[in-house]
Amino acid sequence: MTSELRVNCAIPPYILEDLLESDDREVRQAALNTLLTTARLRGARTVLAGFPGAATPGNGRRTVFDCRNGTDLALAVLARSEDGPPSSDGAANRAFEALGSTRDFFQRVFGRNSIDGQGMRLDGYIHYDEKFNNAFWDGREMCFGDGDGIVFSDLTGSLSVIAHELAHGVTEHTAGLAYRDQSGALNESLSDVFGTLVEQWTLNQTAEQADWLIGREVFTPKVQKDALRSMKAPGHAWERDPQPDHMSNYVHMSGDHGAVHYNSGIPNKAFYLTATAIGGHAWEAPGMIWYESLKASNSETRFQEFADTTYQKAGDLYGVGGPQQQAVLGAWQQVGITVTGVPAGIAQEQGRMVDDSSDAGQQDSVAAVARQVQALAGQIQELSRDVATLKGRVTSGR
């Protein structure tokens, strides 16, 4: 699965392409340079595949290097290692800690030994290039740009983005999902799932407490964007966010490898709905269901197959017909995917139940409970009057 290494970048191409239309010349130039550099990196992936030590085992040992705004990794200097003290460079420390949080999450939650499951070293390269508006995983290491300082800030500042990129390595070494069309969108979605789970686990947040945003820190304060993506509300992370949240709005296009960064919003929403319907910590039952489903997938797995697998794994892990399996069933129904072999009526009913667990649904449910309580109070009041009347009759001897 690792014969062809792919460069996976944190910033979706449609955001960088949009910046080419900016009125700010400096923003346009930084976006263009980033797109050109990214294209060159993708063209050189066969060279990267032959890089010595690409999968050197080391129990997830972390090392961070400083590119000093260059692009030749061989010229980078050591910034922080597992054996050394913290660096005077904040970017080095942020990268080091994020690599550790991701490694520790996979080890403690899923029992996985680093990215490849065999103790792969975790190397990070900071200050990559000049005003580079991206961070990427190339199959061997993580590289972080400083951003242009106008639209994008230092890419080491977002744990969800770093964990997202490292999770591409997990997928690469597990199912090898092809990076095109639905399998590619699923690849992207799984990185978002694990990216948010690493962040939620690090912050000890429940599904209800989390904001479900990917990369909220990558934009500078002057940019009116909440984050790169919202798993809770795909298509609403910023004004022109193009992600769909339902199969009825599936994007068909040849660019972006078949719209992988667009359509990932659909399985993202399914995971969010599953996690909030189950409740508690999303890395527990929901995360385990998705991780085991990844392990059962192959390079060509599409949305329907993955949905079917999550339903099967939920039953295997937590009981057939249990709340976890019902949550999975309803979540996929809500994004327009009916699990194979489940009657449509049952799936639709579960979809409505999961929808009730959303913010709007919770408000409706609270209102319904309030109405029931009010009706019950009225019945009790009426019964009390009847009892009082009966007591009066008994007292008067009637």
N, C-alpha and C positions, 0 to 999 in steps of 0.2 A: 504493500500500500504506500510505500514511501519512495518508490522509484522515480516519481515525478513530483518535485516539491513546488508548491504554489505559493506565491506571494499574496497574502491576505491583508488588506489594508483596513484601518479603522474607519476612515472617513469615506462614506459612499461617494462614488464618482458623480452622482447627480448634484451633490452639494458643491463640489469643486467646479463642475461645469457651470452651475448657476453663478458662481463668483466671477466667471469670465465676463459676465455682463455688468459687473460692478462699475460704478462711476469713479471709484478710487483706483488709480493706475497701479498703485503698490499692491492692492488686493488682487487685481487681475494678474499681475506678474507673478505673485507668489502662488496663485492657483495654477497658472500655466506651468510654472517650473515644477510644482508638485506632481501634476498630471504627467509631464514628460519623464520625470524621474521614476515614477511608478511604472510607466510603460517600459522603460529600460530594465527595471528590476524584473518585471514579469517575463521579458524576453530573455533574461539571463538565468532563469530558474534551473536550466539543465546544468549550468556551471555551478550553481549553489548545491545541486544534488551531489556533486562530486567533491564538495568541500570537506577536508579532513575532519574527522571527529563529529560528523553531523548528528550522530546518535550516541555519543560517548556516555556510558553510564556513570553516574556519580551521586546517586541518591538525591537527586534534585538539587544539587549544589549550585548556589547562586554566585554569579560574577557579573559586575556591571563595568562597562568600559565607556570612555569618553571619546567620541569621534572628533571633537573639537571643530564641529561644523564642516567636517569632510564627509566623504561617502565611501572611502576605502577602509573597510573594517580592519584590515591588517595593520593599519597605522594608528588605530585607536589605542589609548592608554588606559591602564587600570584605574578605576575610580572607587570601587568598593568590592570586597570579597567576603566570603563566609568567615574567614579568619581575621579580617581586619576591623578597625574601628569605623564608626560612621564617618561619612565624607563631609567636607565643608560645602559640598555642592548639593543643594536640596533636591535637584532632579535625580542625582545618583541614589539618594536615600529613598525617595518616593518609588523609583523603579525597583530597588532592592526589596522594599517592604511589600510591594504589590506582587512581585514574583513569589515571595514567600507565602503570602496570604493565599494565592491561587494553588500553590503546591500543597500547602497544609490542608486546604479545603478538600482537594481530591483524595488526599491520603486519609484524613480523619472521617470524611463523610462516605466515601465510596471505596476506601481501601486501595486506592490506585497509587502506585509508586511513580510520581512525576507524570509528565505529559504522555510519554509512550508506555507507561506501566512498568518500565524497566529501569527507572532511576535516571532518566535523561537529565543532563546538566541544563541549567537555566541561565543562559547568557543574555544580557541586555546591553544595548548600545544607545547611549544618550547623546543629545546635541548632534543628531544626524542631519547633515546638510545645513544650508542656510535658509531660515524661514520656511522650513519644510512643514507643510500642513497635514501631517499624517503620522501614523505609527503603524508598523506592520510586523507580521510573523512570516518568515520565509521558509519555514520548515526546520530551521536550526536555531534561530535566535530572534529576539524582539529588538526592533529599532524604533527610537522615539525622536520625532522632530520637535523643535521648540515652538512651532507655530509662527504666524506672521506678526503676532502681537496686536493685530487689529481685529480680525475675526476669530482666529484661533489662538488659544493659550498653549502653554507647554503640555504636551500629550502625556507626560508622566503623572499628571494631576488627576487622572480618572481611573480608579480601580476597576470599574465595570468595563471600560474599554480594554485595559490590559488583560483582564481575565477573559474577555471576549476573544482577543487575539490568541492567547495561549490555548483556549478551548478549540480553536481551529486545529491545533496540533493533536488534541485528544481525539477529535473526529477523524483526522487523517490517519492516526494509528489504530483506530477502532473499526470504523465502518468504511472509511475512504470514500465518503459521499462525493460523487462527481459534482464539480462546481459549475453546474448549468441547470437552467430550468427549475423544476420542482425539487430535485435532489440538491441543487445548489442553494435554493431558498431555504430548504430544510437545514442545510449546513450552516447558513448564516443564522437561522433561528436558534439552533442548538447553542451557538456561541453566545447569543444574547441570553438564552436561558441560563447557561452556566455563568455568564458574566454577572447577571443580577444575583444569582444564588451566592456567588463568592462574596459580593458586596453585602447582601442581607445576612449571611453567616458571620462575616467579620463584624457587622454592627449589631448582631443578635436581634434582628428585626423579624417580626411576624409578617405574613403575607399582607395583612391589613395595614401594618405600619409602613411598609415599603412604598416608595413612590413609583417603582417599576420603570424608571428612566434609565436609558443607556447613554452614558457620556454627557451628563448634565454639566460637567466641569470643563469641557473642551472649548466652549465659546467664551470670549471675553465678555465682561459685564455690559459693554456697549451693544452687544448683539441680542436682538429680540428673538431668541430661540431657547426653549426649555432644555432641549437635549438633542442628541442625534436621532433617537427613536423613543417612542413610548410603547411599552408592551401592554400597558393597561388600555391605551387609546391610540392604536396605530393610525397615522394620518393626522395626528394632532400635536406632535412634538414642536411644531413651528408652523407658521402661516401656510406655507406651500408644501408641507410634508406629503409626499406622494404615496405613502404606504396604504394598501387596502387592509381591511380587517375581516373580510368575508369573501368567499369564493365567487360571489356574484360580481365582485369588482376586481377579479384576478387580472393582472397586467400581462398582456401579450406583447413582447418586443424582442428584437434580436440583440439589442445593446444590453450592457451590464450582465452578460452571460445568460440572457434570458430573464432579465429583471430579478435577479436573486436578492438584491437589497430592497426591492419593492415588496415582493410577495412573501418575504419572511415575516411580514406583519401578520399574516393569517395564522400560522402555527404559533407565533408569539402570543396572540390573543387567546388561543386555545390553552396555552400553558397558564397564562394569567388567570383565566376563568377556572381552570382545574384547581390551581393553588388556593384561590380565594374561596371556592366552594368547599374544599376540604378544610381550610383554615389552619391556623398554627404556623409552624415554620415551613416555608416552601421547599427547603432543601431536604426535608424528611420524606414523606410519602410521595409528593409530586415529583421531587427531584430524583428519587430512586426509580420511579416508574419511567421517567424520561431517560435516565442513564442506562437502565437495563434495556430499554427499547433501542437506544443507540447501539448497544452491543449486539443486538439481534438484527440490525439493519445491514444493508450492503450498499455498494456504490450507486445503484440505480433506484434506491428506495424513494418513493414519491409520497405525497401527503396522505393519500388514502391508505397505503400500506403502513405508514408510520402510525396513523390514527388507529388502525386495526391492532397494531402491535402494542400500543400504549394501553388499549382496552384489555387485551389479553394479559399483559404484564400486571396491570392493576388487579385483575382477578387472581393471578398466580401468587402475587405478593401479599394481598390483603383480603382475599376472599371474593369468590364469584358473587355478584349481586350486592356487594358491600358498598358503603358510601364512597369509597375511593374510586371504585369502578364506575359507579353511577355519575360521579363528578366528571370523570374523563369522557364518558359517553355524552353527557350534556354539553360539555365544553366544545367538543368537535361539532356537535349539532349546531351550536350557536354561531360557528364560523362557516357553516354551509357544508359540512362533511358528515355523512351518516356512516357510522361504523358498519362494516360488512356483516350481514347475518342478523342484525338487530332490526326488528320491525320498525317501520317509520314512525308509527304512532307512539311507541315507547321512547324512541330517540327524541321526538319532538317534545314529549312531556318532560323528559330529563333536561332538554334544552331550556324549557321555561323555568324549571327549578333552578338551574344554574344561573339563568338570567336574573332570578330573584335575589341571588347572592351578590349581584353587582350593586354599585352605589344607588342607582335609581331603584333597583329591585328591592334593596333593603329599606328604602324609604316607603315603597309601596307596602312591603310586608309589615313595617311598623304601623302604618296607617290602618292596615287590615286588622292587626292585633288590637289597636286602639278602638276600632269600631266594635270588635268582638267583646272587649272589656266593657265598653259603654252599654252594649246590648245586655250583657250579663248583669251589669249593675242595675239596669232597668228591671230585669226579671226578678232580681233579689228584692228590689224595692217593692215591686208589685206583690211578691210572695209575703213580704213583711206586713203589708197592709191586709192581706187575706188572713194571716195568722192573728193580727190584732183584732180584726172583725170577728173571727171565730172565738177568740178569748172573751170578747165582749158578750157574745151570745151565750157562752157557757156561764159566765158570771151572772147574767140576768135571768138564767134559767130557761132561755128560749131554745 
